Amino acid sequence: MLTVYGDIRSGNCLKVKWLLDRLGRDYRWVETDVMSRGTRSTEFLEMNPAGQVPAVVFGDGRALAQSNAIIGYFGEGTAYVPADAWDRAKMYEWLFWEQYSHEPCIAVVRFQRAFLGKPASEIEPRLVQRGYAALDRMEAALTEADWLVGDGPTLADLALVAYTRWAHEGGFDLAPYSAIRRWIGRVEAAFGIQ
């Protein structure tokens, strides 16, 4: 039995859940609360020394961590990973960018505002600026196309929708981003996200 350790409040964890659900994979979800240090137990750290969720444990005991590595593994051979080498590389370009330039701003500001209760005045202004720069890049790409890569949804769309759809919880105003707002609806429909 496949076991997924995740915190349901985390976009990184949810993208794994959404893909597994969409693919009809059977798995057991183990809610792992990062706020109460659920990822710092000896047992968890033996399974995943990075001490982060999501983490997936396969029936044979092998463990895999990092959300985009996990969705890459399960997405292999599906329509969500382009067959064309160039499109596949562009999908990975977006996946790497998501973890380097999008998630560290949008998700971090959301966490600080929504879960730590920090007021906007206590948020590092550079994080907010970088978050809006990430949204600007996405808006530019989605103004010209329905999907980030190719003619249909890919893992890039799944990875980036996870925190973009919650950007408002960090105080990011999505009202000016009409292409992103339409794209969020398309991605939610494509992956059955509620």
Buried (B, 14 or more C-beta within 10 A) or exposed (E): EBBBBBBEBBBBBBBBBBBBBBEEEEBEBBEBEBEEEBBEEEEBEEBBEEBBBBBBBEEEEEBBBBBBEBBBEBBEEEEBBBEEEEBBEBBBEBBEBBBEBBBBBBBBBBBBBBEEEEEEEEBEEEBBEBBBEBBEBBBEBBEEEBBBBBEEBBBBBBBBBBBBBBBBBBBBEBEEBEBBBEBBEBBBEBBEBE
